Amino acid sequence: MKPILYLLFVCILISCSEKKEPSNEQLVEKAKAIHERVITLDTHDDINIANFTDSINYTQRLDNQVNLPKMKEGGLDVVWLIVYTGQDSLNDKGYQKAYDNAISKFDAIHRLTKEYASDQMELALTSDDVRRIHAKGKKVAMIGIENGYPVGEDINNVKKFYDLGGRYMSLAHNGHSQLSDSNTGEKDSIWLHNGLSDLGKQVIAEMNKYGMMIDISHPSKEAIKQMIALSKAPVIASHSSARALCNHSRNLDDEQLEWLKQNGGVVQTVAFKSYLNTEKYEARNTKIKEIEKVVMDSLGTKWLPRNEIMALPNDERDAYIQTYITMNGIVKEKTKAMQDLPPAVDVSDFINHIDYLVEKIGIDHVGISSDFDGGGGIQGWSDASETFNVTLELVKRGYTENEITKLWSENLLRVLDECQKVAEELQGAN
């Protein structure tokens, strides 16, 4: 080698060896810039209609996890507000009560976007709406339906819910519905339909016809398999994580993830403590539960486990959740100063699931959700005001801006577009 070339080679080696990793401050600044540019979208945020009145609503910084001040503080741009109905009896009385509950929640969301917060937030029905509203500097609301139980036995309710703004729906929740078996059947291996009922199969076709995304987060594995086989459009898991990392029936195993990938769908990784790291959650939760029970007792309410909360009638459930939110705030303050608590499930645990899912099925099939105001929230992303921390951890893990954009919103919006395109084709064929 000629001397001058040798010297050049040595200089290059020295230069490479001296190259420093970016500092934490540099990573924070990079993450802030990316967070500002991307559209951040959370596919699952429960609501309480008590927070949708002219005197108490999302224009205020309420105690709940999602409201406009907290969204602005954390840079959360799009929230899917959830029309949730708990599972009850499979009869006309139960269906009517569920339908009325669903309509009350649709109405509440419309009041928020049309009356109380019309200057700050609009309802989006398409991906174009999302981008248009975001470009105006406003926050975006979208509507998801958790549990197809309110459909009852009237297939026409699918279009009614679509016309009211519903853009995804799960066919079951915690308990078998008239449409689909639930993942909860894993506990006792008792199934009602061995997947989907005949009516459930018709509902899948109807959702395809109108462009409503099929949500596979709560149904049973067999029901999910049948949904994907029947659907002419991609599906979503609106709030689920990786079962390989946390063995919970609400998470998707590797076989299900492969089905979803082949279908072209997306799994919205959920920031739900017990779905992310069972060991950490249970160790800390045992200690926290003791404190919660004492505080709930001081508030004049008995502490209930999640399954009993979700089984309450809707009005009682909403009232209980309000008390629970008050209790949670008190406990959060009490535990800040406690040094002997086991470590909490945090943003790092959350991104571990995203890492696994991206490795397993690819960056185009993974998204982000919180399940805020429905049990979700982790240390570092405990409410909408801390949304930036998710982007920061993604930057620290080496994700590019393009990849972060896909995770936060583009993958989900791509599925919505494809579902609506399929609907146009199906309607045009008739």
C-alpha positions as CSV (number, residue, x, y, z in Angstrom):
1,M,0.0,0.0,0.0
2,K,1.4,3.5,-0.9
3,P,2.3,5.6,2.2
4,I,-0.3,8.3,1.5
5,L,-3.1,5.7,1.1
6,Y,-2.0,4.0,4.3
7,L,-2.1,7.3,6.2
8,L,-5.6,8.0,4.8
9,F,-6.8,4.5,5.8
10,V,-5.4,5.0,9.4
11,C,-7.1,8.4,9.7
12,I,-10.4,6.9,8.6
13,L,-10.0,4.1,11.3
14,I,-9.2,6.7,13.9
15,S,-12.2,8.9,12.9
16,C,-14.6,5.9,13.1
17,S,-13.3,4.8,16.5
18,E,-13.7,8.3,17.9
19,K,-17.3,8.7,16.7
20,K,-19.4,9.1,19.8
21,E,-22.9,7.8,20.5
22,P,-25.5,10.6,20.7
23,S,-26.0,11.9,24.2
24,N,-29.3,11.6,26.0
25,E,-30.0,15.3,25.3
26,Q,-29.4,14.8,21.6
27,L,-31.8,11.9,21.5
28,V,-34.4,13.9,23.4
29,E,-34.2,16.7,20.9
30,K,-34.3,14.3,17.9
31,A,-37.4,12.6,19.4
32,K,-39.1,15.9,20.0
33,A,-38.7,16.9,16.4
34,I,-40.0,13.6,15.2
35,H,-42.9,13.6,17.7
36,E,-43.9,17.1,16.4
37,R,-43.9,15.9,12.8
38,V,-45.7,12.5,13.0
39,I,-49.4,12.0,13.5
40,T,-49.7,10.2,16.8
41,L,-52.8,7.9,16.9
42,D,-54.1,5.8,19.8
43,T,-56.7,3.2,18.7
44,H,-58.4,2.6,22.1
45,D,-59.6,5.1,24.7
46,D,-62.7,4.3,26.8
47,I,-65.2,7.0,27.7
48,N,-67.6,7.8,30.5
49,I,-70.6,9.8,29.3
50,A,-70.5,11.7,32.6
51,N,-67.5,13.5,31.1
52,F,-69.5,14.6,28.0
53,T,-71.8,17.4,29.4
54,D,-71.9,21.1,29.0
55,S,-70.3,21.6,32.4
56,I,-67.9,18.6,32.5
57,N,-66.1,17.6,29.3
58,Y,-62.8,17.0,27.5
59,T,-62.0,20.7,27.1
60,Q,-61.0,20.5,30.8
61,R,-58.0,18.8,32.4
62,L,-60.1,16.2,34.1
63,D,-58.9,13.3,36.3
64,N,-59.3,10.8,33.5
65,Q,-56.4,9.8,31.3
66,V,-57.5,11.3,28.0
67,N,-58.8,14.8,27.5
68,L,-57.8,17.8,25.3
69,P,-55.4,19.5,27.7
70,K,-53.5,16.2,28.3
71,M,-53.5,15.4,24.6
72,K,-52.0,18.8,23.8
73,E,-49.4,18.5,26.6
74,G,-48.3,15.0,25.4
75,G,-48.7,15.6,21.7
76,L,-51.3,12.9,21.1
77,D,-53.1,13.8,17.9
78,V,-55.8,11.2,17.3
79,V,-57.9,9.3,19.8
80,W,-60.3,6.5,19.0
81,L,-63.1,7.0,21.5
82,I,-64.8,3.8,22.4
83,V,-68.5,2.8,22.3
84,Y,-68.2,0.0,24.8
85,T,-71.0,-2.2,26.1
86,G,-70.5,-4.9,28.7
87,Q,-71.8,-8.4,28.0
88,D,-75.3,-9.3,29.3
89,S,-78.1,-11.7,28.5
90,L,-78.6,-12.9,25.0
91,N,-82.2,-11.8,24.7
92,D,-84.3,-8.9,23.4
93,K,-84.2,-7.1,26.7
94,G,-80.5,-7.3,26.9
95,Y,-80.0,-6.3,23.2
96,Q,-82.2,-3.2,23.6
97,K,-80.4,-2.1,26.8
98,A,-77.1,-2.6,25.0
99,Y,-78.3,-0.7,21.9
100,D,-79.5,2.2,24.0
101,N,-76.1,2.3,25.8
102,A,-74.2,2.4,22.5
103,I,-76.4,5.2,21.1
104,S,-75.8,7.2,24.3
105,K,-72.0,7.0,23.8
106,F,-72.2,7.8,20.0
107,D,-74.3,10.8,21.0
108,A,-71.8,11.9,23.7
109,I,-68.9,11.8,21.2
110,H,-70.9,13.8,18.7
111,R,-71.7,16.4,21.4
112,L,-68.0,16.7,22.2
113,T,-66.9,17.3,18.6
114,K,-69.9,19.3,17.4
115,E,-70.7,21.5,20.5
116,Y,-68.3,21.4,23.4
117,A,-65.0,21.3,21.6
118,S,-65.7,22.0,18.0
119,D,-62.9,24.7,18.0
120,Q,-60.4,22.2,19.2
121,M,-61.4,18.7,17.9
122,E,-63.3,17.2,14.9
123,L,-64.6,13.7,14.2
124,A,-62.8,11.9,11.4
125,L,-64.3,9.2,9.2
126,T,-61.5,8.6,6.8
127,S,-57.7,8.9,6.7
128,D,-58.1,12.0,4.5
129,D,-60.2,13.5,7.4
130,V,-57.4,12.7,9.9
131,R,-54.8,14.5,7.8
132,R,-57.1,17.5,7.0
133,I,-58.1,18.0,10.6
134,H,-54.5,17.6,11.9
135,A,-53.2,20.1,9.3
136,K,-55.6,22.7,10.8
137,G,-54.0,22.2,14.2
138,K,-57.0,20.5,15.7
139,K,-57.1,17.2,17.6
140,V,-58.9,14.3,16.0
141,A,-61.6,11.9,17.3
142,M,-62.5,8.6,15.8
143,I,-65.0,6.0,17.0
144,G,-64.4,2.3,17.7
145,I,-67.1,-0.1,18.9
146,E,-66.0,-2.6,21.6
147,N,-68.4,-5.6,21.6
148,G,-70.9,-6.3,18.8
149,Y,-73.5,-7.2,21.4
150,P,-75.5,-3.9,20.8
151,V,-76.1,-5.1,17.2
152,G,-78.6,-7.5,18.7
153,E,-80.1,-9.7,16.1
154,D,-80.7,-6.9,13.6
155,I,-78.0,-6.9,10.9
156,N,-79.1,-3.4,9.9
157,N,-77.5,-2.0,13.1
158,V,-74.1,-2.5,11.5
159,K,-74.9,0.3,8.9
160,K,-76.5,2.4,11.6
161,F,-73.3,2.3,13.7
162,Y,-71.2,2.9,10.6
163,D,-73.3,6.0,9.7
164,L,-72.9,7.3,13.3
165,G,-69.1,7.2,12.8
166,G,-68.1,3.7,13.9
167,R,-65.0,2.6,12.0
168,Y,-64.1,-0.6,13.8
169,M,-66.0,-3.1,15.9
170,S,-65.1,-6.2,17.9
171,L,-67.7,-9.0,17.8
172,A,-67.3,-10.0,21.5
173,H,-65.8,-8.7,24.8
174,N,-65.5,-10.4,28.1
175,G,-68.1,-13.2,27.5
176,H,-69.6,-14.9,24.5
177,S,-71.9,-12.6,22.5
178,Q,-74.6,-13.7,20.1
179,L,-72.0,-13.1,17.3
180,S,-68.8,-14.6,18.6
181,D,-67.0,-16.5,21.3
182,S,-64.7,-14.5,23.5
183,N,-61.2,-15.2,24.6
184,T,-62.5,-15.6,28.1
185,G,-63.7,-19.1,27.1
186,E,-60.1,-20.2,27.6
187,K,-60.7,-20.3,31.3
188,D,-63.2,-23.1,31.3
189,S,-63.1,-24.3,27.6
190,I,-66.8,-23.7,27.3
191,W,-67.7,-22.2,23.9
192,L,-71.1,-21.0,22.6
193,H,-70.4,-21.1,18.9
194,N,-67.1,-22.8,18.4
195,G,-66.0,-19.5,16.8
196,L,-68.5,-17.3,15.1
197,S,-72.3,-17.8,15.0
198,D,-74.1,-17.7,11.7
199,L,-75.2,-14.2,12.5
200,G,-71.6,-13.3,13.3
201,K,-70.5,-14.5,9.9
202,Q,-73.2,-12.2,8.3
203,V,-72.0,-9.3,10.4
204,I,-68.4,-9.8,9.1
205,A,-69.8,-9.6,5.5
206,E,-71.8,-6.5,6.4
207,M,-68.7,-4.8,8.0
208,N,-66.8,-5.5,4.8
209,K,-69.6,-4.1,2.7
210,Y,-69.5,-0.7,4.5
211,G,-65.8,-0.4,5.3
212,M,-65.9,-1.0,9.0
213,M,-62.6,-2.5,10.3
214,I,-62.9,-5.9,12.0
215,D,-61.3,-5.9,15.5
216,I,-60.0,-9.2,16.7
217,S,-58.7,-8.1,20.1
218,H,-61.3,-9.8,22.3
219,P,-62.8,-12.8,20.4
220,S,-61.5,-16.4,20.8
221,K,-58.7,-17.8,18.7
222,E,-61.1,-19.9,16.6
223,A,-63.4,-16.9,16.1
224,I,-60.3,-14.9,15.0
225,K,-59.3,-17.6,12.5
226,Q,-62.8,-17.6,11.0
227,M,-63.0,-13.8,10.8
228,I,-59.7,-13.6,8.9
229,A,-60.8,-16.4,6.6
230,L,-64.1,-14.7,5.9
231,S,-63.0,-11.1,5.6
232,K,-62.3,-9.6,2.2
233,A,-60.4,-6.8,3.9
234,P,-57.5,-6.5,6.4
235,V,-58.4,-6.8,10.1
236,I,-57.0,-5.1,13.2
237,A,-56.3,-6.0,16.8
238,S,-57.2,-2.6,18.3
239,H,-55.5,-3.3,21.7
240,S,-53.4,-6.5,22.1
241,S,-49.8,-7.4,22.6
242,A,-47.5,-10.4,22.0
243,R,-48.4,-13.6,23.8
244,A,-44.9,-15.0,23.4
245,L,-43.7,-12.3,25.8
246,C,-46.7,-12.4,28.1
247,N,-49.0,-15.4,28.2
248,H,-52.4,-13.7,28.5
249,S,-55.4,-14.8,26.4
250,R,-55.9,-11.1,25.3
251,N,-52.6,-11.2,23.5
252,L,-51.9,-12.8,20.1
253,D,-49.7,-15.9,19.8
254,D,-47.3,-16.4,16.9
255,E,-49.7,-18.3,14.8
256,Q,-52.4,-15.6,15.1
257,L,-49.7,-13.0,14.3
258,E,-48.9,-14.9,11.1
259,W,-52.6,-15.0,10.1
260,L,-52.8,-11.2,10.7
261,K,-49.6,-10.6,8.6
262,Q,-50.9,-12.7,5.7
263,N,-54.2,-10.9,5.9
264,G,-52.4,-7.5,5.7
265,G,-53.7,-6.3,9.0
266,V,-52.2,-4.6,12.0
267,V,-51.8,-5.3,15.7
268,Q,-52.0,-2.2,17.9
269,T,-49.7,-3.0,20.8
270,V,-51.4,-2.1,24.0
271,A,-49.9,-0.3,27.1
272,F,-51.8,-2.5,29.5
273,K,-49.7,-3.6,32.5
274,S,-50.9,-7.2,32.9
275,Y,-50.6,-7.8,29.1
276,L,-46.9,-6.7,29.0
277,N,-45.0,-8.3,31.9
278,T,-46.9,-10.6,34.2
279,E,-44.2,-11.1,36.7
280,K,-43.5,-7.3,37.2
281,Y,-47.2,-6.5,37.2
282,E,-48.2,-9.2,39.8
283,A,-45.3,-8.4,42.2
284,R,-46.1,-4.6,42.2
285,N,-49.8,-5.1,42.0
286,T,-50.0,-7.2,45.2
287,K,-48.5,-4.2,47.1
288,I,-50.5,-1.6,45.3
289,K,-53.7,-3.5,45.8
290,E,-53.3,-3.3,49.5
291,I,-53.0,0.4,49.4
292,E,-56.0,0.7,46.9
293,K,-58.3,-1.2,49.2
294,V,-57.6,1.1,52.1
295,V,-58.1,4.2,50.0
296,M,-61.3,2.9,48.3
297,D,-62.6,2.1,51.8
298,S,-61.9,5.7,52.9
299,L,-64.0,6.8,49.9
300,G,-66.9,4.6,51.0
301,T,-66.6,2.1,48.2
302,K,-65.5,-1.5,48.2
303,W,-62.5,-2.3,46.0
304,L,-63.4,-4.7,43.1
305,P,-61.2,-6.7,40.8
306,R,-61.4,-5.8,37.1
307,N,-63.7,-8.7,36.0
308,E,-66.3,-7.6,38.6
309,I,-66.0,-4.0,37.5
310,M,-66.6,-4.9,33.9
311,A,-69.6,-7.1,34.9
312,L,-71.4,-4.2,36.6
313,P,-74.4,-2.6,34.8
314,N,-73.2,0.3,32.7
315,D,-74.4,3.1,34.9
316,E,-72.9,1.4,38.0
317,R,-69.7,0.7,36.2
318,D,-69.3,4.3,35.1
319,A,-69.9,5.5,38.6
320,Y,-67.5,3.0,40.0
321,I,-64.8,4.1,37.5
322,Q,-65.2,7.7,38.5
323,T,-64.5,6.7,42.2
324,Y,-61.7,4.5,41.0
325,I,-60.1,7.4,39.1
326,T,-60.2,9.5,42.3
327,M,-58.6,6.6,44.3
328,N,-56.0,6.1,41.6
329,G,-54.9,9.7,41.9
330,I,-54.6,9.4,45.6
331,V,-52.6,6.2,45.4
332,K,-50.3,7.6,42.7
333,E,-49.3,10.4,45.0
334,K,-48.9,8.1,48.0
335,T,-46.6,5.7,46.2
336,K,-44.4,8.4,44.7
337,A,-42.5,8.6,48.0
338,M,-42.4,4.8,48.7
339,Q,-39.0,3.3,48.2
340,D,-39.8,-0.4,48.8
341,L,-42.3,-1.0,46.0
342,P,-41.3,-3.6,43.3
343,P,-40.5,-2.0,39.9
344,A,-43.5,-0.9,37.7
345,V,-44.3,-2.1,34.2
346,D,-43.0,0.7,32.1
347,V,-42.5,2.1,28.6
348,S,-39.5,-0.1,28.1
349,D,-41.6,-3.2,28.7
350,F,-44.1,-1.8,26.2
351,I,-41.5,-1.2,23.5
352,N,-40.2,-4.7,24.1
353,H,-43.5,-5.9,22.7
354,I,-43.3,-3.6,19.7
355,D,-39.7,-4.9,19.1
356,Y,-40.9,-8.5,19.2
357,L,-43.9,-7.8,16.9
358,V,-41.8,-5.9,14.4
359,E,-39.3,-8.7,14.3
360,K,-42.0,-11.3,13.9
361,I,-44.4,-9.8,11.4
362,G,-42.7,-6.6,10.1
363,I,-42.9,-2.9,10.7
364,D,-46.0,-2.5,8.4
365,H,-48.2,-4.6,10.7
366,V,-47.6,-3.0,14.1
367,G,-49.2,0.0,15.8
368,I,-49.8,1.6,19.2
369,S,-52.7,1.8,21.6
370,S,-53.1,2.6,25.3
371,D,-56.6,1.4,26.5
372,F,-56.6,4.6,28.6
373,D,-59.7,5.0,30.8
374,G,-60.3,1.3,30.5
375,G,-57.5,-0.1,32.6
376,G,-54.5,0.8,30.4
377,G,-51.5,2.9,31.4
378,I,-47.9,2.2,32.4
379,Q,-45.1,4.0,34.1
380,G,-44.0,6.6,31.6
381,W,-47.2,6.6,29.7
382,S,-49.8,6.8,32.4
383,D,-52.0,9.2,30.5
384,A,-52.1,11.2,27.3
385,S,-49.8,13.9,28.7
386,E,-46.9,11.5,28.7
387,T,-47.3,10.3,25.0
388,F,-43.9,11.8,24.0
389,N,-42.2,9.2,26.2
390,V,-43.2,6.4,23.7
391,T,-41.6,8.3,20.8
392,L,-38.5,8.9,22.9
393,E,-38.1,5.2,23.7
394,L,-38.6,4.3,20.0
395,V,-35.8,6.8,19.0
396,K,-33.5,5.3,21.7
397,R,-34.1,1.8,20.3
398,G,-33.0,3.1,16.8
399,Y,-36.3,3.3,15.0
400,T,-36.2,5.8,12.1
401,E,-38.7,8.6,11.6
402,N,-40.4,6.6,8.8
403,E,-40.7,3.6,11.0
404,I,-42.1,5.7,13.9
405,T,-44.6,7.3,11.5
406,K,-45.8,3.8,10.5
407,L,-46.1,2.6,14.1
408,W,-48.0,5.7,15.3
409,S,-50.5,6.1,12.5
410,E,-49.7,5.1,9.0
411,N,-50.2,1.4,9.4
412,L,-53.6,1.8,10.9
413,L,-54.8,4.4,8.4
414,R,-53.6,2.2,5.6
415,V,-55.8,-0.6,6.8
416,L,-58.8,1.8,7.1
417,D,-58.2,2.9,3.5
418,E,-58.0,-0.7,2.3
419,C,-61.3,-1.6,4.2
420,Q,-63.0,1.4,2.6
421,K,-61.7,0.5,-0.8
422,V,-63.1,-3.0,-0.5
423,A,-66.4,-1.6,0.6
424,E,-66.5,0.6,-2.6
425,E,-65.8,-2.5,-4.7
426,L,-68.4,-4.6,-3.0
427,Q,-71.1,-1.9,-3.2
428,G,-70.2,-1.2,-6.8
429,A,-70.7,-4.9,-7.6
430,N,-74.3,-4.8,-6.4
